[in-house]
Amino acid sequence: MPEIVVLRWGHRPQRDARLTSHVVLTARALGASGLILSDIHDEKIKETVEKVTKNWGGAFFFEMEVPWKKAVKEWKKEGRIVVHLTAYGENIQTSDVLQRIKASEKDILVLVGSQKVPKEFFSESVSDFNVAIGNQPHSECACLAIFLDRFFEGKELSRKFEVAKKRIIPQKRGKKLNGK
Ligand SMILES: C[S@@+](CC[C@H](N)C(=O)[O-])C[C@H]1O[C@@H](n2cnc3c(N)ncnc32)[C@H](O)[C@@H]1O
């Protein structure tokens, strides 16, 4: 299965902290291998990710400060592809864009914005595919979740996270953790 890494662009430390944390948690829980928070340093987000990974396991990586152009260039150098999630792109439901992405069998860098993204994100030199999770504007977190779930066809939801301190034992009611 190809690997997916998420690049979060445009994070504003005061305003976007909670949503960016959710984007990271969504990426990790739904099968991405890591997330790059481009162009910015935010120690709080880093701490949140490290804490979650330490407790709940898995090998998710987190990088920040890398300029987005550099991240994209490095990624493409090895022949991997870039998918930009945008309400203006090819509709994931009514077009064959997901089939074409899967057919490439390449690892994917998924770009998600927060504020209005640079125009270049839409260009061929940056994005191999511009994908819309429906053509209505909504949330980076929701669009990432749907893209990952459709890409991994739900298999990511039963994935085991190795070396976890905490593991949930699913219950019909109430809460149960390993050893408790
Ligand atoms: C809240 S939106 C930002 C909208 C911003 N005001 C603009 O005009 O670009 C934040 C991010 O969510 C993602 N997004 C929102 N709706 C989407 C959709 N329907 N399909 C795919 N991605 C979407 C995009 O990555 C977008 O950059």
PDBQT file of the ligand as one rigid body, heavy atoms in Angstrom, charges set to zero:
ROOT
HETATM    1  C1  LIG A 201     -11.493  26.174   5.565  1.00  0.00    +0.000 C 
HETATM    2  S1  LIG A 201     -10.751  25.804   4.047  1.00  0.00    +0.000 S 
HETATM    3  C2  LIG A 201     -10.064  27.345   3.507  1.00  0.00    +0.000 C 
HETATM    4  C3  LIG A 201     -10.841  28.063   2.572  1.00  0.00    +0.000 C 
HETATM    5  C4  LIG A 201     -10.182  29.389   2.189  1.00  0.00    +0.000 C 
HETATM    6  N1  LIG A 201     -10.964  30.444   2.717  1.00  0.00    +0.000 N 
HETATM    7  C5  LIG A 201     -10.034  29.477   0.682  1.00  0.00    +0.000 C 
HETATM    8  O1  LIG A 201     -10.705  30.261   0.083  1.00  0.00    +0.000 OA
HETATM    9  O2  LIG A 201      -9.219  28.711   0.137  1.00  0.00    +0.000 OA
HETATM   10  C6  LIG A 201      -9.283  25.035   4.547  1.00  0.00    +0.000 C 
HETATM   11  C7  LIG A 201      -8.843  23.896   3.708  1.00  0.00    +0.000 C 
HETATM   12  O3  LIG A 201      -9.799  22.860   3.776  1.00  0.00    +0.000 OA
HETATM   13  C8  LIG A 201      -9.737  22.077   2.605  1.00  0.00    +0.000 C 
HETATM   14  N2  LIG A 201     -11.092  21.963   2.046  1.00  0.00    +0.000 N 
HETATM   15  C9  LIG A 201     -12.190  22.647   2.423  1.00  0.00    +0.000 A 
HETATM   16  N3  LIG A 201     -13.258  22.236   1.744  1.00  0.00    +0.000 NA
HETATM   17  C10 LIG A 201     -12.851  21.259   0.914  1.00  0.00    +0.000 A 
HETATM   18  C11 LIG A 201     -13.494  20.421  -0.031  1.00  0.00    +0.000 A 
HETATM   19  N4  LIG A 201     -14.796  20.506  -0.282  1.00  0.00    +0.000 N 
HETATM   20  N5  LIG A 201     -12.755  19.515  -0.697  1.00  0.00    +0.000 NA
HETATM   21  C12 LIG A 201     -11.433  19.401  -0.458  1.00  0.00    +0.000 A 
HETATM   22  N6  LIG A 201     -10.773  20.158   0.426  1.00  0.00    +0.000 NA
HETATM   23  C13 LIG A 201     -11.459  21.074   1.107  1.00  0.00    +0.000 A 
HETATM   24  C14 LIG A 201      -8.708  22.732   1.689  1.00  0.00    +0.000 C 
HETATM   25  O4  LIG A 201      -7.483  22.058   1.812  1.00  0.00    +0.000 OA
HETATM   26  C15 LIG A 201      -8.635  24.146   2.243  1.00  0.00    +0.000 C 
HETATM   27  O5  LIG A 201      -7.419  24.764   1.959  1.00  0.00    +0.000 OA
ENDROOT
TORSDOF 0
